[in-house]
Structures are given as C-alpha cells and as structure tokens.
C-alpha cells in the first residue's frame, strides 16, 4: 500500500511539474564587457541603451534623496538609478513599480502632498470609463499613493481639463511628440503648462487656478494665447519680440520643438531655452518680466549661443535641454540631448553640464563635463542592435556578433555593420572585448546598402567552420563562406540570393536542424510576425533549399499585436530544458520577447506560448516585462554552467542580459515523434542506459538508423537489412543527455524520435 501511495504522489508531482511554468529569466549584470580602452570593465553594460532619453528625479527608495528616472520615447521604456556613494547606480528593480508611460514624462509634486507624481501623454488606451473619449494630445495624471515601503501610482485623470473663455471644459493640450514645460510659471506654488501648438510658432500658457486650500483639485484656465510675446522665426531659428497680437512668422509654421524654462539669471522669472527639430543649436531667450511694469512674462533678448563659454554639441539634431541637479550638490545642472527618433547621432549624445554657480540664487554658470553621461558605463552601439552568440574562432568559447547602425557619423543610419566582440576570457569566465567594427565587411560590393541586417551562423559545408547567412531588409539571403585560417578570421561572400529564398521584407533567419536529420535547416522570422520553415533537402556538405517554405507558418504562432499591421518576428530556436523539444524566444516590434514551446518540423503541431517569463530582480515574480521595440534575441551557455543565458537587443542600441532558470520540463508534449509517421516504430527502453532496441513494421525495405546528438552531429550509424523488424544498438560510449533516433528507409520514408540516455 505504501508503494502504491508513493506512486500516486509521484504521478501527481510529475503532473504538476508538467503543467507549471518551469522557466523564467532574471536580469543579471554578470557577463563582463570591456570599455573601448580594453582595460576597464563596464559597470552596467546591460541597461539597454538610450536613443531619445528624458530626465526626471524622484525619491524611489524613500531615503529622502532624489533619485534619477530616465524615460526613453523609443519603446516607451523607463530606467531607474539610485544615488549611492556620490554616483548613479543602475537599479532596475524599481522600474516595475512605474506604470506604462507614453511619449513623454514629467515628474512633479502635482497635488502638493510631498510625493512626486507622474504626468505623461494620454490617449484611448488609458480611458478610466468604458466608452470615454480621450484626446491623444492631452495629459494623463498618475498620483503617487506610495507608502513608506511601497512605491505605487494611481491614475487620477486621463485628460487634465481646463475652462476656456466660453466656460467650456476641454482637454488641456500638450503635443505628444514635442517636449514642453509643466512648471510654476507665475510663482504661486502651482504647476502651470506651456506648450507650442502643432502648426503654430507661438506658445500657449494654461494657468493652474485651483484653490489654495485644495491641492487635489484640477482646475486650469486658458491663461495666455501668446505667452512671452514672441513668435518663432522658422527659417532663421530665432524669435520676433514684443508681439501683442496673433502672429505667424515668415517662412511658415513650426513642425517639432522641445524647450525648457529655467531662471538662468536668477532674477525671479523663467527664461526660455528653446530647441527645434530642424536646427542643431539651442536659443536662450531672456524673460523681462521683472523689468516689465505689468509684471508679465515678456522675452526681450536672445542668445543663439547656448550654453555660452563652454562646449556646445553642434552634432545633435533637435537638441533638447533638461534642468535637474544631476550631481546632487543642491544646484541645478543641465543636460542637452536629442529628441529626434531616427537619423541622428545616437551614441555619445547625452551632454552633461555642471552648474558651477555657488547656489541657485545666483546666475547659472554651465561648464561642460562629458558627452556620454550614464552611457559611458553601458553598451550602447547606436540604433537597432541585434546580437548573436557564436564561437567564431573555434576556440571553444562563445563570442558575440552584433548587427547595428553603429555611430551615426559613419553610417548616417543608412546601412548597418557587424561588430565582433571576442571572448578574451575563458569558457567558464567570459570577458568580451570589441575587436572589429566592420566584421566581414558586409557593405563591400553591394548594389544597395544593407539595412535591417540579421546574421546567423552554422557549418553549411561540413568543414568544421561556421558559415554565415545574412538576412536584410529586401528579404533575400546573403551567403558568406567561412574561409578563416588558424591565424585570421575571414568570410567570403558566395551568394547574394541564396537559393532564391525571399520571405518578404525585413526577414530574420536562423540556421537550426529543426527536423533532427543532421543537416542545418532555416527558420525565418517574417515581417508579419510569423515564422517560416525551410527544410534542407541537400547533404551535410552541399545544402539545398526550395525557394518556397516547407511550412509557411511554423507552429501557427504570431508575435504581431492586434493593433499593429506588422510584427517583425526575430526567432531564436533552442532546446532550453534539454528534452529534445525545441522552444523559441522570439523578438518582435511591440511585444518585446515572447516564449513558445513545441516548435516542431511537424506541420500539424501548434506551438504553445508561455507568458510572464522575465524578472528584473530575483525577488520579483516573473512578469511580462518590456525591453522596448524591435527586440532581437540570442541564446547560448556562455559560462558552461547548467543553464543557458539570453541576450536581448533593441532599437535603442543596447542589450539586456538574462540568466535562465529551468525548473523542469517546459513542453507539455508527451510524444517522442518529431516527424509525421509513415511507418510504425518503437524504441525502448527510453530513457536508456547501455542498449536501445528498435522494433518496426518494415518488411520489404532496407533502413538506416542514426543516433544524432542535440548539436546535430551523427554519433552512431547502423543498417537494418530488408525484412529485419528489430535491431539492438549499443550506447555504452555515449554521454548522458538528449539524442534523436532517425530511421530512414531506402525509398525515403523517415521517422525521428527523441531518446534520453541516462
């Protein structure tokens, strides 16, 4: 009876393991990457990169000290830094407490309760009540309702409203793609709103009119239609001053702008620091309010060299200023970066200026410190970085190849190059060093610049060296043969239209032996968010592919969001739990990285999605965490431990690095059949130890039995004569692990089953 009860308990336990989520990935900072000097190690290589960052401060850990919150409009991603030991320490564990932010972020104490609240762009996705109409160019207000040990926010409004001159209530406007000001403009203790309406060249002021004794009320009025009495001169990047009526400057209306207000000369009023999308310099406009007899904001002079008497970043497009105390010395400093989402300099583009004034009550003196604030301690290669782990030099450790737009000064975002990070450490303790920023010289001898490049590697000609297949924007595949010698790494382009395969625009190929026949097949991620499978029908030395896919929708999966017309699937197929069933981590345009299991060359099998797989710290529950847009993914066991690691790239140009935790079997599949059965066969015992028996119903055909390891290498071959219905195979020389048993007849019938050797 006791044995029977134990058996029942064991079955229940196994069933619970089979149906529980047994995989998750935890953000780590363990892989070492060297700085460009190849000496110092990056402190925080896996922040993820910045492209058009915005800077705010708030107390995240309730220690009374303002910390740093960086929001990047590319992918709407928030980053959190704590101030420790007089420096900024990246601490992503706080990011999970911040709600979804869209387009822009302002952090202020909106309801004067001593806690910083969040203001951001609104839209239909953030309605509070069903059927509610919300403008996309309004302001969403999220109140800070945190307790001592719990950072928490609650949406109070998806549309801050104001009363216009006709006593009509409407959403207060704030152009979502621009950067305006939410500041106390009239020094009455309440935040007001200033922005430049789209298609105009003047500023609107919305004045906060809430009662002094009711900070929780939301009561704005349309204050000034022509704030500051200036009009922007679109063609010459300057201002017309002293305007008392509606005015449109010569040359048309503005398209994009970003500005901040700050009392630069410490005279009690807010000056204007203005940037525009068509120019690369900031304008300082002095507010003459204190000298104006009416005590109203009125700009009187401008300085087109700001900041003066120090370095100015003339290589930035759409320069954008941010005023915060960035070194926590009590005095407000300055950052100048870009608000341009594309086709701009996107490396070394965060310029920090220290305010060397003695206090905020004296005129500011900004002194340039560096152009790579925060990004000097992370990997940030520019836009759209796509990594691939591969042992490129056959030294038995994992190197890293990255496709990226790189530095705008060299690529102008018009093409991509491959970067090589060599592992100069060991198989157990990897250390990555940037060795080549033009790996394989892929832009040589091309008719059109290669864009949206995706590399994959595998030994296609069985010479022991990994060749390269390159997918790119136009949907065709480029084949590069690995012609390296023992002393040099070299790739030679052999074909720019590999087997005439074209899976549509912006394809992402991966070489993988999906059907376990010992030959590398192709899985291609498509623009529409699905995967296509191309079976290799050639040999191990001469691959062959049909130009049309073997399976057009592998696993019947899609990573396209319902509200998007494209998905940009970027797959990496890998057997995470070593059970012989493939999983796939898939990057995407808007769904970040998703996990599917039961990836099979059998067209009848539908892949199963597993949700909530990422952690930003070990103490949190696994969740669906956004890494941004246009994510890409690669998997490898880079430190020779029990579990593989995951590296995720994104459009911002950086990476996220995750350690995997595999608690048990991931797939729910119980069958060992990896192909459609055209004849019957049994293999036993399974799991096996020293011997395997195969029984078939073949009577009139010869057959070949192959044992293939998880890497696709055939380790045993044994023939079955015509009329033979069983065979015994000795396994004593094989290591424990997962293998595939392939049975192929002389007429081409084939059956593949999984085998576990203990």
Buried (B, 14 or more C-beta within 10 A) or exposed (E): EEEEEEEEEEEEEEEEEBEEBBBBBBBBBEBBBBBEEEEEEBBBBBBBBBBBBBBBBBBBBEEEEBBBBBBBBBBBBBBBBBBEEEEBBBBBBBBBBBBEBBBBBBBBBBBBEEBBBBBBBBBEEBBEEEEEEBBBBBBBBBBBBBEEEEBEBEBBBBBBBBBEEEEEEBBBBBBBBBBBBBBBBBEEEBBBBBBBBBEBBBBBBBBBBBEEEEBEEBBBBBBBEBBBBBBBBBEEBBBBBEBEEEBBBEEEBBEBBBBBBBBBBBBEBBBBBBBBBEBBBBBBBBBBBEEBEEEBBBBBEBBBEBBEEBBBBEBBBBBBBBBBBBBBEEBBBBBBBBBBBBEBBBBBBBBBBBBEBEEBEEEBBBBBBBBBBBBBBBBBBBBBBBBBBBBBBEEEBBBBBBBBBBBBEEBEBEBBBBBBBBBBBEBEBBBBBBBBBBBBBBBEEEEEBBBBBBBBBBBBBBEEBBBBBBBBBBBBBBBBBBBBEEEEBEBEBBBBEBBEBBBEBBBBBBBBBBBBBBBBBBBBBBBBBBBBBBBBEBEBEEBEBEEEBBBEBBBEBBBBBEEBEBBBBBBBBBBBBBBBBBBBBBBBBBBBBBBBBBBBBBBEBEBBBBEEBBBBBEEBEBBEBBBBBBBBBBBBBBBEEEBBBBBBBBBBBBBBBBBBBBEBBBBEBEEBBBBEEEBEBEBEEBEBEEEBBBEBEBEEBBBBBBBBBBEBEBBBEBEBEEEBEEBEBEBEEBEEEBBBBBBBBEEEBBBBBBBBBE
